[in-house]
Amino acid sequence: MSNHYSYSARGGIALFAPSIPFLTREGALVRTLRAMRFKVENLGPIREAEVDLARELIVLAGPNNSGKTYFAWAVYGFERFRPRKLRSIGPSADVLLSRPEEEHQLGSLIDVEGVLKELASDYSGAVDDEFAGVKEHYATVTIGVKGPSDGLHFPVGGFSGTQGNLQYVCRFSEDRTVRLVLRYRQERRAVLTETRVEGLTPDEREALRRGIADVLTDVIRVSLRERHKTIVFPVERLAINTFAKELAHRRSEFVDSLREMADDPQVLDLREALLDRVERYPRAIRDALHDATLMDEYRKQTSKLGDLADELESAILGGKVHLNDDNVLEFTPDRSTTTHLRIQQTASVVKSLASLVFFLRHRARGDERLIIDEPELNLHPDNQRKVARILAKMVNRGIQLIISTHSDYVIREFNNLIMLSQDSDTAREVAKELGIQPEMTLRPAQLGVHLFDVGGSCEEVEVSETGFEIETIDRANHELNHDAQTIFYRLFGDE
């Protein structure tokens, strides 16, 4: 069924409910943004890199300092970026203002390609803040996005809000018809009717046009906020998990300090004083720090993927991760259920995986995009293989993963899971023998693999039915084996 935008406007304050956005990940622009190609130029060590974000498991590989983390954080920042205005929405407002009684094709009403282009352009100019850097260092950064223009898709539901004198309610019905109800008041009189605009001066009409444009911007902004949640686990997660309590205390002190500054008549420039006291980190780290202070709120939620948290604990950690009464992460080893270790006292493997365990138990909805920097961090090779299998399960349960990795063990295990995805009795027999469940297998089409180079380039790696190869890792393994054989035969060959 075609998507329509049904517009009407009428008086009556009873039409308007409190502003409660509840779009789901299938909301406006979701399908477009999740299917888009994301391109970065001149960011850190990256000269040019482009990745198809439609893949369910995206693997970023390559040497140190080749830009993998820069790229992943750029994706994360774009996912979190919220435009204040969308200039490309103006023509849509003109259509609604001139023909409010008609139904409009949603795809033709909103220029999806134009919206994406504008978002990318505005984000390019804000990258310095995303990376907490000096603006001059990011002056040549260019972000580009390409997405399908097959229209927008709204769920059943809606939201309401205000823009100046303009009040609005958006409702989305089963047939994906979108109804925008507006009420514009000027000097206590309703001037917008069901089919026409009455008694407006040119200035009032222009104000109404701007209001409608802002409403459409709100529609897109809410959709961006409520689409599949993007969460990042940086390598700094060990320190974040370790010092979460201290971070929460510092945040409380900061709020108190902010209140004092606001009441201090000698503080003339609150913004400048505020910036002087704020330690700036890239957005990915800032958000991870913020999440660490909210664990007490998150633990009230129950996830559908809690069984994967249990599997991580039983297969790798050998104990339970939980939040104690002081809102501090603790670990209880299986071998001693009466021992409760604060996260600071645990092994590095617990610190590395604690946040992922907590996420799977309390926050996961099964529609998120997770960006994990080096999921193999501090894991023994056998545990790297186990975590690769759990990551595959997460992908098959609806979570999109973007990971950066240096691990030959993770890559080879992914290749095993790809080979065992064949629809054959032999593949199923081998999988059963090796203890690999059907939910762990990966089809080649699910993966997007990209190799970053220290020269600034990025190339897509082919994924076949036998998996994929990372040239730089294979070369390092070959050189290691060659050197070991040379040493052995030269020193011990005659014995």
C-alpha positions in Angstrom: 0.0 0.0 0.0 1.3 3.5 -0.9 2.2 5.8 2.0 0.1 8.9 2.3 0.4 12.1 4.3 -3.0 13.2 5.3 -3.1 16.7 6.5 -5.8 18.6 8.3 -6.2 21.5 10.7 -8.9 22.5 13.1 -9.5 24.4 16.3 -10.2 22.8 19.6 -7.7 22.6 22.4 -9.0 19.1 23.4 -7.3 17.7 20.4 -3.9 18.1 22.0 -2.3 15.7 24.4 1.0 16.1 26.4 4.1 15.8 24.2 4.9 12.1 24.4 7.0 10.8 21.5 6.8 7.0 21.0 8.1 6.2 17.5 9.7 2.8 17.2 12.8 1.8 15.2 10.5 1.3 12.2 9.7 5.0 12.3 10.4 7.7 9.8 13.8 7.5 8.1 14.7 4.3 10.0 14.8 2.1 7.0 16.6 4.7 5.0 19.2 5.4 7.6 19.9 1.8 8.5 20.3 1.0 4.8 22.5 3.9 3.9 26.2 4.0 2.9 28.3 6.1 5.2 31.4 7.9 3.8 34.2 9.7 5.7 36.9 11.8 4.2 39.9 13.5 5.8 39.1 12.4 9.4 42.2 11.7 11.5 44.3 9.1 9.6 41.4 8.3 7.2 41.8 9.8 3.7 38.6 8.1 2.5 36.4 5.2 3.8 32.9 4.1 2.8 30.8 1.4 4.5 27.4 -0.1 3.8 25.6 0.3 7.1 22.8 -2.2 6.0 24.9 -5.2 7.0 24.1 -6.9 10.3 27.7 -7.5 11.3 30.2 -4.9 10.2 33.9 -5.8 10.9 36.5 -3.1 10.8 40.1 -4.4 10.7 43.5 -3.1 10.0 46.7 -2.0 11.7 46.9 0.4 14.7 46.4 4.0 13.9 44.6 3.3 10.6 41.3 5.0 11.6 39.0 2.2 12.6 37.9 3.8 15.8 37.7 7.2 14.1 35.3 5.7 11.6 33.2 3.9 14.2 32.9 7.0 16.4 32.0 9.1 13.3 29.1 6.7 12.7 28.1 6.9 16.3 28.2 10.7 16.3 26.0 10.9 13.2 23.5 8.5 14.8 23.3 10.8 17.8 23.4 14.1 15.8 20.2 16.2 16.1 19.6 19.1 13.7 18.1 22.3 15.1 16.7 23.2 11.7 16.2 21.4 8.4 16.2 23.8 5.5 15.3 21.1 3.0 11.9 20.8 4.7 10.8 24.2 3.6 9.2 23.1 0.2 7.2 20.5 2.1 5.8 23.2 4.4 4.8 25.2 1.3 2.8 22.2 0.0 1.0 21.7 3.2 0.2 25.4 3.6 -1.1 25.8 0.1 -3.1 22.5 -0.1 -4.0 21.3 3.4 -7.1 19.5 2.3 -5.3 17.0 0.0 -3.5 13.7 0.8 0.1 13.6 -0.3 2.5 10.8 -1.1 4.8 10.7 1.9 7.9 10.0 -0.3 7.2 13.0 -2.5 6.3 15.3 0.3 9.6 14.9 2.1 12.8 15.0 0.1 14.6 12.1 1.8 17.8 12.5 -0.2 17.8 16.2 0.6 17.3 15.6 4.3 20.2 13.1 4.4 22.5 15.5 2.4 21.7 18.3 4.8 22.2 16.2 7.9 25.6 15.0 6.6 26.7 18.6 5.7 25.7 19.9 9.1 27.3 17.0 10.9 30.6 17.6 8.9 30.8 21.0 10.5 30.2 19.6 14.0 32.7 16.8 13.9 35.3 18.8 16.0 32.8 18.8 18.9 32.1 15.1 18.4 35.8 14.3 18.8 36.4 17.1 21.4 39.1 18.5 19.2 40.3 21.8 17.8 38.1 23.0 15.0 41.0 23.8 12.7 42.1 20.2 12.8 38.7 19.0 11.4 38.2 21.8 8.8 38.5 19.5 5.8 36.4 16.6 7.2 33.5 15.6 4.9 30.7 13.2 5.8 28.6 11.8 3.0 25.5 9.5 3.2 23.6 7.7 0.5 20.2 6.1 1.2 17.3 4.6 -0.7 14.5 7.1 -1.5 11.6 4.6 -1.3 9.6 6.8 1.1 9.3 6.9 4.8 7.6 4.4 7.0 5.7 5.3 10.2 4.4 2.9 12.9 1.1 3.0 14.6 1.2 5.7 17.2 2.2 9.3 17.2 3.3 12.3 19.1 2.4 15.9 19.8 4.1 19.2 20.6 4.2 22.9 20.1 6.2 25.3 17.9 5.5 28.9 19.1 1.8 29.6 18.5 1.4 26.3 16.5 0.2 23.2 18.3 0.2 19.9 16.6 -0.6 16.2 16.9 0.7 13.5 14.5 -1.2 10.2 14.4 -0.1 7.2 12.4 -2.8 4.6 11.5 -2.7 0.9 10.5 -2.6 1.7 6.8 0.4 4.0 7.4 -1.6 7.1 6.8 -0.2 10.0 8.6 -2.5 12.7 9.9 -1.1 16.0 11.1 -3.6 18.1 13.2 -2.6 21.7 13.6 -4.0 24.6 15.6 -2.6 28.0 15.1 -3.6 30.9 17.4 -3.0 34.5 16.9 -4.4 37.0 19.5 -6.8 34.4 20.9 -8.4 33.5 17.6 -8.1 30.3 15.7 -7.0 31.2 12.2 -6.4 27.8 10.7 -9.4 25.7 9.5 -9.9 22.3 8.0 -9.3 23.3 4.4 -8.0 26.9 4.3 -6.1 29.6 6.0 -8.2 32.6 6.9 -7.5 36.2 7.8 -3.7 36.0 8.0 -1.4 38.9 7.2 1.7 38.1 5.1 3.8 38.1 8.3 1.4 35.7 10.1 1.3 33.4 7.0 5.1 33.3 7.0 5.2 32.6 10.7 2.8 29.7 10.1 4.9 28.4 7.2 8.0 28.4 9.5 5.9 26.7 12.2 4.9 23.9 9.8 8.5 23.5 8.7 9.5 23.2 12.4 6.8 20.6 12.9 8.1 18.5 10.0 11.6 18.9 11.5 10.3 17.6 14.8 8.8 14.6 13.0 12.2 13.7 11.6 14.1 14.6 14.8 11.8 12.4 17.0 12.2 9.6 14.5 16.0 10.0 14.6 15.9 9.9 18.4 13.6 6.9 18.6 15.1 4.7 15.9 17.1 1.7 16.8 19.3 2.9 19.7 23.0 3.2 19.1 25.2 2.3 22.0 29.0 2.4 22.1 31.5 0.3 24.1 34.9 2.0 23.7 38.2 0.4 24.8 38.0 2.8 27.7 35.2 0.7 29.2 37.6 -0.9 31.6 38.3 2.4 33.3 34.7 3.5 33.0 33.4 0.4 34.8 36.1 0.7 37.4 35.4 4.3 38.3 31.6 4.5 37.7 30.9 5.4 41.3 33.5 8.2 41.4 32.1 9.5 38.1 28.6 9.6 39.6 29.9 11.5 42.6 31.8 14.0 40.5 28.7 14.5 38.4 26.7 15.4 41.5 29.4 17.8 42.6 29.4 19.4 39.2 25.6 19.9 39.3 26.0 21.6 42.7 28.8 23.7 41.5 26.7 24.7 38.4 23.9 25.8 40.7 26.2 27.9 42.8 27.6 29.6 39.6 24.1 30.4 38.4 23.4 32.2 41.7 26.7 34.0 41.8 26.4 37.6 40.5 30.2 37.7 39.9 29.9 34.9 37.3 29.0 37.0 34.3 29.5 34.4 31.6 28.1 31.1 32.9 28.9 29.3 29.6 32.6 30.2 29.8 32.8 29.3 33.4 31.1 26.0 32.7 33.5 25.1 29.9 36.4 25.9 32.2 35.3 23.2 34.5 34.3 20.5 32.0 36.8 17.9 30.9 36.0 17.3 27.3 36.1 13.8 25.8 34.9 12.5 22.4 31.1 12.0 22.4 31.5 8.2 22.4 33.4 8.3 25.7 31.2 11.1 27.1 28.1 9.0 26.5 29.7 5.8 27.9 30.6 7.8 31.0 27.0 9.1 31.3 25.6 5.6 30.9 27.8 4.4 33.8 26.1 6.9 36.1 22.6 5.7 35.1 23.0 2.0 35.9 20.6 2.2 38.9 17.9 3.4 36.5 18.7 0.8 33.9 18.6 -2.2 36.3 14.9 -1.6 36.8 14.4 -2.8 33.2 14.3 -6.4 32.0 15.8 -7.4 28.7 14.6 -10.0 26.2 18.3 -11.0 25.7 19.0 -11.8 29.4 19.9 -15.3 28.5 22.9 -14.1 26.5 24.1 -12.2 29.6 23.8 -15.5 31.5 25.8 -17.3 28.7 28.6 -14.7 28.9 28.8 -15.2 32.6 28.7 -18.9 32.6 30.9 -19.5 29.5 33.6 -16.9 30.1 33.4 -15.0 33.4 32.6 -17.9 35.8 30.3 -15.7 37.9 27.6 -13.1 38.1 27.7 -9.4 37.4 25.2 -7.3 39.3 24.7 -3.9 40.8 24.8 -3.7 44.6 22.8 -1.4 46.9 25.4 1.4 46.6 24.9 1.3 42.8 28.3 -0.2 42.2 29.0 -3.1 39.9 30.0 -6.3 41.7 31.0 -9.7 40.7 30.1 -12.9 42.5 32.3 -15.9 41.5 30.4 -19.2 41.0 33.0 -21.0 43.2 32.1 -18.8 46.1 28.6 -17.3 46.1 29.2 -15.5 49.4 32.1 -13.5 48.0 31.1 -10.2 46.3 33.9 -8.4 44.6 33.7 -4.8 43.6 34.5 -4.4 39.9 37.8 -2.7 40.9 38.9 -6.0 42.5 38.1 -8.3 39.6 40.1 -9.7 36.7 40.5 -7.6 33.6 38.2 -10.0 31.7 35.3 -9.1 34.1 36.0 -5.4 33.7 36.1 -5.8 29.9 32.7 -7.6 29.6 30.8 -6.3 32.6 29.1 -3.5 30.7 28.1 -5.8 27.9 26.6 -8.3 30.4 24.7 -5.4 32.1 23.4 -4.2 28.7 22.2 -7.6 27.7 20.4 -8.2 31.0 18.8 -4.9 31.4 18.8 -2.6 28.3 18.7 -4.7 25.2 15.5 -4.6 23.1 16.9 -6.6 20.2 16.9 -3.6 17.8 20.0 -1.7 18.8 23.1 -0.9 16.9 26.1 -1.7 19.1 29.6 -0.4 18.4 32.2 -2.4 20.2 35.9 -1.5 20.1 37.9 -4.7 20.3 35.5 -7.2 21.8 38.4 -9.5 22.4 40.0 -7.1 24.8 41.8 -9.0 27.6 40.3 -12.4 26.5 42.3 -15.6 26.3 42.1 -17.2 22.8 39.5 -19.8 23.8 37.3 -17.0 25.3 37.8 -14.9 22.1 36.2 -17.8 20.2 33.3 -18.0 22.7 32.6 -14.3 22.6 32.6 -14.5 18.7 29.8 -17.1 19.0 27.8 -14.9 21.4 28.2 -11.9 19.1 26.8 -14.0 16.3 23.8 -14.9 18.5 23.3 -11.2 19.2 23.3 -10.4 15.4 20.7 -13.2 14.8 18.6 -11.8 17.6 18.2 -8.4 15.9 21.2 -6.4 17.2 23.4 -4.8 14.6 27.1 -4.9 15.5 29.9 -2.7 14.3 33.2 -4.1 15.8 36.8 -3.2 15.3 39.2 -6.1 15.9 42.8 -7.2 15.7 41.9 -10.8 16.7 42.8 -13.6 14.4 40.8 -15.9 16.7 37.6 -13.9 16.4 37.9 -13.7 12.6 38.6 -17.4 12.2 35.7 -18.2 14.5 33.4 -16.0 12.4 34.7 -17.9 9.3 33.7 -21.2 11.0 30.2 -19.9 11.7 29.9 -18.7 8.1 31.0 -22.1 6.6 28.5 -23.9 8.9 25.6 -21.7 7.7 25.2 -23.9 4.6 21.9 -25.6 4.3 23.1 -29.2 4.3 22.9 -32.3 6.5 26.8 -32.4 6.6 27.0 -28.8 7.9 24.4 -29.4 10.5 26.1 -32.6 11.6 29.5 -30.9 11.9 27.9 -28.0 13.8 26.3 -30.4 16.3 29.6 -32.2 16.8 31.4 -28.9 17.5 28.7 -27.6 19.8 27.7 -24.8 17.5 24.0 -24.0 17.7 22.0 -22.9 14.6 21.6 -19.5 16.1 25.3 -19.0 16.0 25.8 -19.4 12.3 26.3 -16.4 10.0 25.4 -16.0 6.3 27.9 -14.2 4.1 25.3 -11.6 3.2 25.0 -10.6 6.9 28.6 -9.4 7.0 30.4 -6.3 5.8 34.1 -6.4 6.3 36.5 -3.5 5.7 40.2 -3.3 5.9 41.8 0.1 6.9 45.3 1.0 5.8 47.8 3.3 7.6 47.9 5.2 4.3 44.4 6.4 4.9 42.5 4.1 2.5 39.8 1.6 3.2 38.8 -1.4 1.1 35.9 -3.7 1.3 36.8 -7.4 1.8 34.9 -10.1 0.0 33.0 -12.5 2.2 32.4 -15.9 0.6 30.9 -19.1 1.8 34.2 -19.9 3.3 34.5 -16.6 5.1 37.0 -13.8 4.7 40.7 -13.0 5.0 42.4 -10.0 6.6 45.6 -9.6 4.7 47.5 -7.7 7.4 46.8 -10.3 10.0 47.5 -13.2 7.7 50.8 -11.6 6.8 51.8 -11.1 10.4 51.0 -14.8 11.1 53.0 -15.9 8.1 56.0 -13.8 9.1 55.8 -15.2 12.7 55.7 -18.8 11.5 58.5 -18.2 9.1 60.7 -16.6 11.7 60.0 -19.4 14.2 60.9 -22.1 11.7 64.1 -20.2 10.8 65.1 -19.9 14.4 64.3 -23.5 15.2 66.0 -25.1 12.2 69.1 -22.9 12.5 69.5 -23.5 16.3 68.2 -27.0 16.8 68.0 -28.5 13.3 71.2 -30.6 13.7 70.3 -32.2 17.0 
